[in-house]
Amino acid sequence: MQNNVLILDFGSQYTQLIARRVRELNIYCEIHPYHKLPDNVSEFKAVILSGSPFSVRAEDAPHPELSKIRGKLPLLAICYGAQYLAHFHGGQVAPSATREYGRANLSILAKDDVFFEGVKDGSQVWMSHSDTIKDLPENGVRLASTTDVANAAYKIEGEQTYAIQFHPEVYHSTDGKQFLDNFLIKIAGVTPDWTPDAFVETTVAELKEKIGNEKVVLGLSGGVDSTVAAILLHKAIGSNLHCIFVNNGLLRKDEFSSVLKQYEGMGLNVKGVDASARFLDALAGKSDPEEKRKTIGNSFIEVFDDESHQIEDAKWLGQGTIYPDVIESVSVNGPSVTIKSHHNVGGLPDFMKLKVVEPLRMLFKDEVRRVGASMGIDPLLLGRHPFPGPGLAIRILGDITPEKVRVLQEVDAIFINGLRAHGLYDKVWQAGAILLPVNTVGVMGDERTYENCVALRAVESTDGMTADWVNLPYEFLQKTSNEIINRVKGVNRVVYDISSKPPATIEWE
């Protein structure tokens, strides 16, 4: 894959957004921690330094090794990057009198510089820093200011080095995309040729070379990532791809049969394995979320290992790992504190002895969908909401029983089918129901009841890194609540979750 743009991560919450905006320009980019530069830096066409929660004045401030980059490759330094170039190269960074956070308007001093092409004076930008650049570095030339920030943008004379104290990657910076376009395409000369079709062509060729005539076994989930990964592998190796779809007893209602039917006609070699009893037996009595995840993971590996041994000479394991998982696992400060175990990144037990192939590991979620569309995958399948690897086990708070699974499957089916029927499904990124570990008092007919409470959850997002709750119509929520209570035995109360991520997570466990 062509190494176009290198993004050095200093731990900013916006680093992934930088990558997303670059890729929206049809330019391939990679994120690497600032202290782990790739060996082939000279093969990149441009470098971007991200922002950071650190201060360049702190003793533990990140210090990147830029000797192979500075003055040799086009360089765009954002926020912390801009302050770093100033503070350690003849300039001065000092605390701001007030924290500079929020919207500001640029006063462009160098209107003829190509960096500002297509940007009007007064353009709105987004600030987020508590330090500010008082003096520019050696050979620094001021390009733009704001009311509170004298050196909002500058460049280094004699280099293709630009630095800005605002964030072009966030939507609040109205010309942010134009700034990235100007720097990457007009200044750095990067060709915007990274498209879904180009990705498919390149990836299939790489898979053919990498795998040759060996066999790959892949666990299908029915979701977008594993399906797109399977089609890519199928294009490369055909019948040497063996797909296994495991029913862990924690899927949505009728999903095992419907997903298998959906794969018919796609040309994939798929085997369905109903191991629901095995999983539910292993989960009996377990209520801790992490213990449940690990139990499901271990059971899946056991089932998968049993099935893969029936495929003679299988050498590879295919996985639908995507880029946010990869970035998280090699973050600046090491893997972040465990919020929940991930079902892809982390490797396999030694006894499986399979090499791993991950054709989607450099794609964001929306890019996976675009690649799938370019290969002609059914839009209904590509539009499916994400579903957690452990399934309904982490939407049943507390221990798992077959009866609880039945109740939640019925509730979930009413909610999801209702979203489809009311034209709301495609307006939601992810939705589901949660069975709460509490009983609530109610009245049905003339009788007092003491039954289950369920919560409904619907969020909008791009890749799940952040999410906002969806303001579903009251009429729909009312109808759904009535239908659930009337049709699902054991439920007498329905609530709606209006928490965003952060501070909450999308799933409850």
N, C-alpha and C positions, 0 to 999 in steps of 0.2 A: 504494500500500500504506500502511496506517495506521501512522504513526510513534508507537508506544506507549512504548517504553523505549530510552533512549540509554545505552550502556555506553562509558565513556571508558577506553581501554586505556593503561596505563602500563608495558606490557611483561611483565606477569605470565604465568607458565606456566599459570595457572588462568583467564585471561580467557575463553577459549572455553567453559570449563565453566560460567562464570556465564551466558553466553548460552544454553547448552543447558538449564540448570535453569530459566531464565526461560521458555523456550519450552515446557518440560514443563508449565508452568502455563497453556498455551494463550494466552500473551501474546507478541506480536511484539516483537522487539528488534533493534537494530543495534549493531555494534561500530565505533567510530571512534577513531583515534589521538588522544591528549589534546591534541595541538597542531594538529589539523585538525578543528575542530568543524564540523558541518554548518551551513549558512546558516539552516536552519529550526529552530533549537534550541527556540524557543517552541512549536513544534507537538508536541513530545514531552510525554508525560504524567508521566514520571519519569526520573531520571538515576542511574546507578550508577558510582562510581569504583572501578576495579579495584585489585588489589595491584600490587606492582612489585619487581624485584630491587634497585632503587635505595634509598638511604637519603635521607630528607628533609633530613638534615644535610649531605649532600654538595654540593659546588659545582655539579655537573652534574645535580642532582636535577630531575626533570620539574616544571615549573611550569604548571599548567593555567590557562586564562583562564575563571574561573567567574562573572564579573560578570553574565552573562545567565542563570545557573543558580541560584546561591546565594540562598536566600530567595524565589525566584520559582517554582521547581519542587521537588517532593519529591525529596530527595537521599539516597542511601544510599552511605556511604563505607566501603570495605572495606580493612582492613589499611593499605597505604600511603596510601590515600585518607583514612582516619581520622587517621593521623599527620600528613598534610599539613594537614588542617583545623586540627589542634591547633597544630602548630609555627609556622604562619604567621598565626595569628589569635589570639594572646595566650596560647597554652599553651606547653608545653615537651616536646620529645622528646629522650630520651637513650639511650645504649647500654644494653642489658640486661646485668645481671651475668652471666647465662648465656643462651645462645641459646634463645629460646622456640619450640620446634619439637615438634609432636606433639599428642597428645590432652590436653585439659584439661576441667574441669567448671565450668560457670557457676554463680555465686552471684547470683541475681537480686535486685536491690535495689528495682526498680520493678515489682513483680508486676502492678500494675493497668494498666501501659502496654500499649496495644494491640499494640506490637511483640512482646510476649512471650505473646500469647494462644495457648493450646494448647501452650506450652512449660513443662515441669516444671523446678523448681529442681534444679540438679545436672546439667542437660543437657550431654552431651558435645559439645565443639567441637574444631576443628582449628586449631592455632596454627602460624604460619610467619613469624617475623620476628626480627631481631637487635636492633632498637630497640624502645623502649616509651614510651608516653605518661606522663610524670611529672605534668604539670599540664594540666588541660582548657583548651580555648580560652574566649574570652569568651562568657558566657551558656551554657557547657557544663554539663550535668547528668548525673552518673554514673548509669548504669542497671544495670550488672552488672560483677562482678569474677570472677577466678579466684584460685587459691592464689598464683600468681606474678604476675598482672597485675591491678593495682588498677583500671585503666580499660579493661576489656574491651569495654564498650559505653557509649556516651553519646549524648545528643541536644542540639541547640541550642534553647534556650528561645525561643519566638516564631517558629520556623521548622519546616518539615517536613523537618528534616535529622537523620539518624541516622548514627552511625558505630560500627563494630565492628572490633576487632583480631583477629578470627578469620575463617575462610573458610567461609561457609555453603554454598558451591557444591560442596565435596567431600563424598563419602559418609561420611567420618569424623565430620562434624558431623551428629549424628543428627536434629536438628530444623532442619537447614539449609533444607529446602524450606518449612518452616512460617514461618521468618523472612522468606524472600522473598515468600511468600504474604501474610503480615501487612503487610509494607511496601508491596508493589505493589498489592494488591487492597483492603486495609482502610484503609491510610493514604493512598496515592496515588490510590486510586479507579480503577485501571485495570480495564477490562472484559476478562475472559479469553475472548475470542471468536475467537482465531486458531487455526483448525482446518484439517485437510487440505482439507475441502470448501470452506471459505471461501477458502483459498489458490487452489484451482482456479478458483473462480468469479471472483475478483479478477484472477488472472493471465490467464485467457482473455480477459476484457474488455479488459485492458491491451494484450495482444498484437493483438487485433483493431484497436484504435485506432492502435497503433504501426505495424503492418505494412500495414494496409488491404488492397488487392487485389494487392500485390506478391508476388513469389515468393521462397521461402526454400529454400536447399539445406543439408542437414544430413548430417554424416557419422555413420552408425550404427556402433557397435562391438559390439552384442549385449549390452552391459552395462546395468546398471540406469539410470545417469544419462542416457545418450543416448536410451534407450528412453522414459523418462518425459518427457524434454524433447520428444521427437518426438510423443508422444500429446497433450501440452499444445498444441503448435503445430498439430497436426492438428485438434484441437477448435476452434481459433481460425480457421484459414485453409483447412482441408480440402485439396483437391487442389493448392493452390498450394505445398504442402510437398513437396519432392523429396528423398528420402533416398538416400544412397549408402553401400553397405557394401563396403569394400575388403578383399580378401584380400591381406595383405602377406607371406604365406608363413610367418608366425610365429604363427599362431593355434594353438589346441589341435587335436588330431586330429579331423578331420571337422567342425570348427566352422563353416566357411564355409557348407557345405550345410545343416547343422542349424539355424543361426541364420536363414538365409533362409527355411527352412521354417517356423520359429517365427513369423516376421513375417507369414506368410500368414494371412489371416483377421483381422488386426488393423486392416485398412483402410488401411494405410500404403502410400504410393507408393514402393517400394524397388527400387533397381537394384543388383545384385551385380556387382562388378568384380574379376576375378582378375588381380592384378598381382604375384603371388608371384615370378615370375622377375625382374621389374624390381627389386624390393626386394633379393632375394638377390644379384643381380649388383652392386648398389650397395654392399652390405655386404662383399663379398669382400675378405679381407685386413685388415679393420678389427677391432681388438681392444679399443681404449680405450672404456670405457662411455659417456662423453659423446659421443665421435665416433660411436658406433653410434646413440645416441639422435638426434643431429642429422641423421645420414644418413637414418634412418627418417622423421624429421619432414619433411625436405626432399623425400624421395621421395613421401611422402603428399601434401604440398602440390602437387607436380607432377601426380600422378594426379588429385587432387581438382580441380585447376584445369582439367585436360583435360576431365573429366567435367562440371564446372559450366558450361563454355563451351557444352556441348551443350544446356543448359537455357536457352532463350531468355528474356532479360530478368530473369535472377535478380539480385536486389538485396541479399539478406540471407544471412548465414551463421549457421545455428543451432548452438549449442554446449551441451554438458552440464556446463559449469563449475558447481561447487558452492561453498558459502560458505567452507569452510576454505581453498580456493585463493585466494579473493578476499582474505580476511583476511591470509594470508601475503604477498600481493603489495603490501599497503599497511600493513605492520607498523610499529610505533612507530619502530624504528631503520632503516626502509627494508627492502626485500626481504632476507631472511636469507641467510647464506652459502649458496651453491649446493650442496645435497646431491645433487640430480639435477634435470635440466631437466624442467619440467612441460609436458604436451602441450596444455593448454588456455590458461592465462593467459599473456599475452605478446604477443598480437596476431598479425596476418597480414602477409605481405609486401605492399608497396604495390601490386604489379601485380594483385593479386586484386580490389581495388576493391569489396569487399563490406562492407556494414554488418553489425555483429555483434549477434545477439540471444541472450540467455542466460536462459531462463525459470527456471532453478533456482539462479541465482547467490546467492540469499539463504537457501538451505536446507542443513542438515547432511545427511549420508548417510542416517541413519535417518529423517529427515523426508521425503527423496526417496522412500523405500520406502513410507511411510505415504500420501503423495500418490498414488503409483502404485496402491496398494491401493484408495484411494477412487475411482479411475477404472476399477476393474475389471480391471487388468492381471493376467495369470496369475501366481499366487504362485510358481510354479517359476522364472519369469523374474525376478521381484522378489527372490527368494532367492539368485540367482546370486552367487557370490563375486566381488569386484573382480578385475579382470585388468589388468595394466599396459598402457598405450598402446603401448609398443614391443614388447609381446608376449614371445615366448620369447627374443628377442634378448638381453634382460638377465637371462635365466635360463640362458643359455649363456655361461659365463665364458670370455672370449677371443674368437677369431674365429668367424665363422658359416659353416657349410657345410651343404648340403642333408642330408648324412648325419647331422650333429649334430642338426639339426632333427628328422629322422626318429626318432632315438634318444630325444630328450627328449619328443617327442609320445607315443611309445609308453609311456614311463615315467609321464608325467603322466596319461595315460588310465587306466592301472592304478590309480594312487593316487586320483584323483578318483572313478572308478567304484566303487572299494573303499569310500571314505568314504560314498557314497550307499547302497551295498548293506548296509553295517553300521549305518546310521542315525546316522552321525556328521557328515554333510555340514552339516546345519543347526546343529550345535553349534560349527562352525568359521566364523570371519569370512572368512578367506582361506587358501588352500592351494595348493601347487604343488611342482614338482620343479626342482632346479637341477643342471645338468650341469657338473661341476667340471673344470678344466683339468689334471687329473692322471690318470695311469694307475696302477692298483694291481695287485699280484701276487695271483694266486688259483689255485685248483685246481678244474678241472671234469673229472669222470671221473678219468682218470689223467694228464691233461695239465695242465701249468703254463700259466696265462693271464696276460696283462698288458693289462688293459682298463680301461674307464671307471668312475669312481666318481660316483654321484649322491647328492644330498642331498634329503631331503624336508623341507618346511616347512609348518607349520600354526599359525595364530595366532588368538587371540580378541581382539576389539576392538569399539569402537562406531563410530568414524569414521576409524581408521587413524592418528590423531595419536599414540597410544600403543598398544602391543600386547603381550600375553603369549603365550608359546608354549603350545600345547595339549598336555596330558598324555594323548596317545592311548594306548589299551590296548596293552600289550606283545604280546598275542596278535594284534591287528590289524597292528601294525608287523612282527611276525615273518612273518605270512602275506603281507603286501604285499611285503616284501623278497624272500621266496622266489619269489613270482610274477614280480617284475621281473627277477631274475637268471635265472630259468628261461626267460622268454618274450622278453626283449629282448636281441637279439644285440649284443654289444659292451659289456655292463655286467656287472661281477663283484663290485661292492661297493655297499651302500646305507647311508647314515648319516642320522641325524635331527637337525635343527637345534633346539637348546633355548635360543636367545638371545631376549631380550625387547627391545622398542623403548621407550625407549632402554635401553642404549647402541647396540644394533644397529638397523638398519632392517629393514623387512619383506622387501624385495628385497635380493639380494646385490650388485647393481650399481645 
